[in-house]
């Protein structure tokens, strides 16, 4: 759509609240926004473009058309915008990573004796969720403290139902053994309540309660119980010492601050619970086209949509224009009043300044690392004599054991960093014996012939020497991609020949490229190759493990996954199923006469 067409469409835009979608010439959604007055908001993009920031100019230059959706109110526009951002994940919006990347702790309160587990998604299953945590390590550390202090059961529900005697955790006094022993449900429920207090950051309140219980136990001459409470109290006080008190009012609040440096946007979230700094997380966005207040508004809606327990107050560096809508959204989404506040002085202002300093520090470190990687790629381009900067590098490696379970792995590095979303795994189909050249030919042919939707690399790197390099060149020549991108091979050093470094081969060169003067470049290429090797071996081992643990039940007619699970759940092992009587097998609701007959015939064949 030309500029006059856009202006004509803009003139016909509705003067009402709603949502607008910016699209490029391929129909891909670039940006989703909401507005109280659609026509005025859209006009702000196309009038005085030169005065806007570079990112907005880049967005407007790519807009081929736009669509509008009128809503009954601004609140409906807010909800619709959030849903459309989740659906399209536009390039120029503030979009959080997939929630499954952030670990949470799950407490299954439906079970009479709940346990605490680490998960990656918050489901509507009646369980209580805590988090998300900044990393899996942070979640594991928290779970470790809880397991050591509160002695909840560690086993999964299936193990809990099948266990006949207490496990090692009970022997080590780390669990009360509710799977096999008589444990008072009210006593266990009290433990669960203490865990909930701890996870919600109410450690000072929990310490106060336990100290009171300890004194009462001592007064009642229950010295063994008092000693147990003393040990629990010491563990909690030790964990509290590692936290930092930052607020005198002992309140719960989150602090949000955003810093924009060059092309990078960093948002920092500080979590304060009961007056103690509970955690600090940073989020980075590269191409978001929004003012700081709009970024905070978009982040609040996405982040707290997946958070089970938002705090009572959120302190912000910039006040969002739709604060009233956000506070109303909290009331409808979480059935809780959450106040969004921009402090001007006092302790709360100092908390915002602390968040801003953390965001600025993170942004500075991220930009410095980016500059270092960009400089390294320029040096790599020069040393390998590449026609263009190797921003996207794809590396392939094969893995097999005597030709069996042959697989290959493709890893992708973009701008010097691993881009795991683009990793791919392949099963070798045409090669039935150890043939590294044949496997490499098949995989490269499949990658570049059957997947035109994947972006082409700037540099193709194969694991091996001149032979693998020639195979890659043959594939590219056959597919007419010789001039589309560059290719190189990396071979391990031969210590028997006295070689001390891995070798990098390029086409039309008899000798390896000499990278001794730039150790960082060689280590970078070795890291890419090692990552491809790890990825391929991981896939190969997984396939071998599946083949080795394949059950004999898989090959029996009329025994599908549901019946297989029922048999193993009821009898526990193949040997016990083999020893079971036809009556016992038929007693299972999932089994019928035909399935029982096939099972007995296969597991207990008649002797010749």
FENBEL-V912578 format. One line per field, one symbol per residue. psi: psi as a letter, one per 30 degrees, with the letter a starting at -180 (. if undefined). Layout:
psi=???
This chain:
psi=kleeeeeeeefgkkillakkjklafggkkekkllkfjeeeeeffefkhefflleeeeeeeffkelllkjklflfeeeeeeeeeeeeefilegljjllkfffkklkkjiffkfillklkafkjligflkkkallfleeeeeeeeeeeefefhlkflleeeeffkflkafeeeghgkfhfffljkjeeeeeeeeeeeeeefggheeeeeeeeeeeeeeeeeggieeeeeeeeeeeeeeeeeefflkkfkfghlklkkkkkkjjbgkkkkkjkkkkhfkjflkkkkkkegkilleeeeeeeeeeeeffgkeillfkjklekkkeheeeeeeeeeeeghkkkkkkjlflaeeeeeeeeeeeeeeeeeeeeeeeeeeeeeeeeeeeeeghlflkiejkkkkklkljgfkhkllkklkkkhgkkiffgkkkkkkefkgljieeeeeeeeeeeefefiffkkklfkkkkjabeeeeeeeeeeeeeghgegellklkkklkjffggkfllkkklkgkellkjgffieeeeeeeeeeeeeeeeeeeeeeeeeeeeeegkkfffgkkgjaeeeeeeeeeeffleeeeeflleeeeffkffkleeeeeeeeeefikkk.
